[in-house]
Amino acid sequence: MRKNKSKLGTLIALLLMWLFTPGVHAQIPSSSSYSVPESGFTSGSEIDANSASYNARTSVGDLGIGQSESGSYIGFGGFITPDQEYVELNIPITVIDMGVLTPGTPGTGTATFSARTYLNNQYVIISPRDPPTTSAGSQIDPITSAAVFNSAVEQFGINLVANTSPVVQGADPSRQPLDNGTFAFGEAAPGYDTADNYQYNAGDIIARSVTRGYGETDYTISYILNVTPITPAGEYIMEQDLVITATF
């Protein structure tokens, strides 16, 4: 067995943002001569109140607010609501430097992103890139099925929940403004939703919405990486992309 005379420098870089906007449009009341982009029944309102310095939308005394739905339609009561569907993925540029690793002692780190959407249906978020790899082609073995950290084997994995082992890191998905299943519906996907269990397969769905696709959910990715005495030495890099897609 070859001894590992040099420790491994490992760098995971989250650099790229993908934004996907589906080509879908909400229907608006219209005829051959007129259309009503946003309907309102209030005591008083103005969609665009403008001056040389300011823009405003105002409303006094909405007669009805909130959500109503049937098997085929969803309606949102309230003066200011979007008239077209959209998805938005916000990924701050983050560099995670795990430093020089020692076999059996995991490299760890976290990164955050958020999904903000206004959809009648759901969305999924995919991580398509390969695990950390050297320029010579050596790759850290991914954890292909969710499992706890094993100090005896080479492994790389992530999850999107709060963890306590082998280190305290991460956070559960946070739905904004209230995490009560009313304003947002994002969650960690199966395989990435269990505390202290890590997994990674390139192309996996790592997060998704449930029931509905609107609102904002803030996510935290937790990373774990372990090397062994026979892991090839080198600088291991992962440039991670995330892709959000509306599903219908």
C-alpha positions in Angstrom: 0.0 0.0 0.0 1.4 3.4 -1.0 1.8 5.8 1.8 0.3 9.2 1.4 3.3 11.6 2.0 1.5 14.8 1.1 -1.8 16.0 2.6 -4.6 17.0 0.3 -5.5 20.5 -0.5 -9.2 20.6 -1.3 -11.3 23.6 -2.6 -15.0 23.6 -3.4 -16.1 26.7 -5.2 -19.7 27.7 -5.8 -19.4 30.2 -8.7 -22.3 30.0 -11.2 -25.9 31.0 -11.1 -28.6 29.7 -13.5 -31.9 31.5 -13.9 -34.7 29.7 -15.8 -38.0 31.5 -16.5 -40.7 29.3 -18.0 -42.6 30.6 -21.0 -46.0 30.7 -19.3 -48.5 33.5 -18.8 -51.5 34.0 -16.6 -54.8 34.7 -18.4 -56.2 38.2 -18.1 -59.7 39.4 -18.8 -59.8 40.8 -22.4 -61.9 41.4 -25.5 -61.1 42.5 -29.1 -60.9 46.1 -27.9 -60.0 46.0 -24.1 -58.0 44.2 -21.5 -57.7 44.4 -17.8 -54.1 43.3 -16.7 -54.9 43.5 -13.0 -58.4 43.6 -11.8 -59.3 45.4 -8.5 -62.4 45.9 -6.4 -61.4 48.3 -3.6 -62.5 51.5 -1.9 -59.7 53.3 -3.7 -56.5 52.3 -5.5 -53.9 53.4 -8.0 -51.6 51.0 -9.9 -49.1 53.7 -10.9 -49.0 56.9 -9.0 -46.0 58.8 -10.4 -44.0 62.0 -10.0 -40.6 63.1 -11.2 -38.9 61.4 -8.2 -41.2 58.5 -7.0 -43.3 55.6 -8.1 -46.1 54.1 -6.0 -48.9 51.6 -5.9 -51.6 52.5 -3.4 -54.7 50.8 -2.1 -57.3 51.6 0.6 -59.9 49.1 1.8 -59.5 45.9 -0.2 -62.8 44.1 -0.2 -61.1 40.7 -0.2 -57.6 39.3 0.4 -56.0 35.8 0.5 -56.0 32.7 -1.6 -58.8 30.7 -3.0 -58.7 27.7 -5.3 -60.5 24.8 -7.0 -59.3 21.7 -8.8 -58.4 23.8 -11.9 -57.7 27.4 -10.7 -56.0 29.5 -8.0 -56.9 33.1 -7.2 -55.1 35.6 -5.0 -57.2 38.4 -3.6 -55.5 41.7 -2.9 -54.6 44.8 -4.8 -51.0 44.1 -5.9 -50.5 40.6 -7.3 -48.3 39.5 -10.2 -50.1 38.8 -13.5 -47.4 36.5 -14.9 -45.6 33.4 -13.5 -41.9 33.4 -12.8 -39.0 31.5 -11.1 -35.9 33.1 -9.7 -32.8 31.5 -8.2 -30.5 33.7 -6.1 -27.0 32.2 -5.5 -24.4 34.4 -3.7 -20.9 33.7 -5.1 -19.4 31.6 -2.4 -15.9 30.0 -2.0 -15.5 27.1 0.5 -11.9 26.4 1.3 -11.6 23.1 3.2 -7.8 23.6 3.6 -5.4 20.7 3.9 -7.3 17.5 4.8 -6.1 14.7 7.1 -7.5 11.2 6.5 -10.4 10.5 8.8 -11.0 14.2 9.7 -13.8 15.6 7.5 -13.6 18.8 5.5 -16.9 20.7 6.0 -18.6 23.9 4.9 -21.9 25.5 4.0 -23.3 27.8 1.3 -26.7 29.4 0.9 -29.1 30.2 -1.9 -32.8 31.0 -2.2 -35.6 30.3 -4.7 -38.4 32.9 -5.2 -41.3 31.8 -7.4 -44.8 32.6 -8.4 -46.2 29.4 -10.0 -49.4 27.5 -10.0 -47.5 24.2 -9.9 -44.1 23.1 -8.5 -40.4 23.5 -9.2 -37.3 21.4 -8.8 -33.7 22.4 -8.2 -30.9 20.2 -9.7 -27.2 20.1 -9.0 -25.6 18.7 -12.3 -21.8 19.0 -11.7 -19.4 16.2 -10.7 -17.9 15.8 -7.2 -14.6 17.5 -6.4 -11.9 16.5 -9.0 -8.3 17.3 -9.6 -6.9 18.6 -12.9 -5.4 15.1 -13.4 -8.9 13.6 -13.2 -8.8 12.1 -9.7 -12.3 12.4 -8.2 -13.5 12.0 -4.6 -16.0 9.1 -4.4 -19.5 10.4 -3.9 -22.0 9.0 -1.3 -24.5 7.6 -3.7 -27.2 6.7 -1.1 -27.8 8.8 1.9 -25.6 7.7 4.9 -23.8 9.1 7.9 -20.1 10.1 7.8 -17.7 7.2 7.7 -14.1 8.2 8.6 -12.6 5.0 7.1 -13.6 5.6 3.5 -13.2 8.4 0.9 -16.5 10.2 0.4 -18.2 13.4 -0.6 -21.8 14.4 0.1 -24.2 17.2 0.8 -27.6 17.8 2.4 -29.9 20.7 2.9 -30.9 20.4 6.6 -29.4 21.2 10.1 -26.8 18.7 11.2 -25.0 17.8 14.5 -22.6 15.0 13.4 -19.8 14.8 12.6 -19.9 18.6 13.1 -22.7 21.1 13.8 -23.5 22.8 10.5 -26.3 23.8 8.1 -29.9 24.8 8.6 -33.3 23.5 7.6 -35.0 25.2 4.6 -36.6 28.4 5.8 -39.9 29.5 4.1 -40.5 33.3 4.0 -42.0 35.2 5.6 -43.5 32.5 7.8 -42.7 28.8 7.8 -46.3 27.7 8.2 -47.0 26.2 4.7 -49.0 29.3 3.6 -46.6 31.6 1.8 -44.0 29.3 0.5 -43.6 25.5 -0.1 -39.9 24.7 -0.7 -38.2 21.7 1.0 -35.1 19.6 0.8 -35.6 16.7 -1.7 -35.4 13.0 -0.6 -31.9 11.9 0.0 -30.9 15.4 1.1 -33.5 15.9 3.8 -32.2 13.9 6.8 -30.0 15.3 9.5 -26.5 13.9 9.6 -27.1 11.9 6.4 -25.2 13.0 3.3 -25.5 12.1 -0.4 -24.4 13.3 -3.8 -25.2 12.2 -7.3 -24.6 14.6 -10.2 -28.0 15.5 -11.7 -30.0 14.8 -8.5 -32.9 17.0 -7.5 -31.7 18.4 -4.2 -34.6 20.7 -3.4 -38.2 21.2 -4.6 -41.5 22.8 -3.8 -44.5 20.8 -2.6 -48.2 21.4 -3.3 -47.6 24.8 -4.8 -44.6 26.7 -6.3 -45.1 30.3 -5.1 -43.2 32.2 -2.4 -39.5 32.3 -1.2 -37.6 29.5 0.4 -34.0 30.0 1.7 -31.7 27.0 1.6 -28.4 26.1 3.2 -26.2 23.4 1.6 -23.9 21.5 4.0 -20.8 19.8 2.5 -18.7 16.9 3.9 -15.6 15.5 2.4 -13.2 12.8 3.6 -9.9 11.4 2.3 -8.0 8.2 3.0 -4.2 7.4 3.0 -4.5 6.2 -0.6 -6.5 9.1 -2.0 -4.3 10.7 -4.7 -2.8 14.0 -3.5 -3.8 17.2 -5.2 -6.1 20.2 -5.2 -9.8 19.0 -5.6 -12.2 21.6 -7.0 -15.9 21.6 -7.6 -17.6 24.4 -9.5 -21.2 23.8 -8.5 -24.1 24.9 -10.7 -27.7 24.9 -9.6 -30.6 24.8 -12.1 -34.2 25.6 -11.2 -37.0 24.3 -13.4 -40.8 24.8 -13.2 -42.8 21.5 -13.4 -46.3 21.2 -14.7 
